[in-house]
Amino acid sequence: ELDRATYFEEGYFDRFFEEMAIKCPKGTRVLLLFSNFCLISGITSEHPIEQALLKQNGTFQCIALYKEGVKQAPGNKKSWLRELREKEEVELFVIERV
């Protein structure tokens, strides 16, 4: 499942939250670590976690979101990738089953 999350396929996070709604009692907190690379590179225009949360009709609530710039220095060979890495952020979502 880790590969599916890393290179998430269409509907991955929808299925993730549907399973969490079945398996997790109310009050359960889940931490999701996510890179915004797909957004800044134009792979997708909508945040997949935020969109999946909206579809859950209030079953889950994001109670905190932390963002930090990526500190990995990109190689010098691809300037377009270096420019993207400068904008990339890692996001930590704290999500609660309500």
Number of C-alpha atoms within 10 A of each C-alpha: 7 7 8 11 12 10 10 13 10 10 11 16 19 18 12 13 20 14 11 16 17 8 10 14 12 12 11 14 18 14 13 12 12 17 17 18 16 16 14 16 16 9 9 12 10 11 11 19 16 12 13 19 18 13 13 14 9 11 16 23 17 16 10 11 13 11 15 11 14 15 11 9 9 14 9 9 8 9 11 10 13 15 13 14 19 14 13 22 19 16 17 16 21 16 19 19 18 13
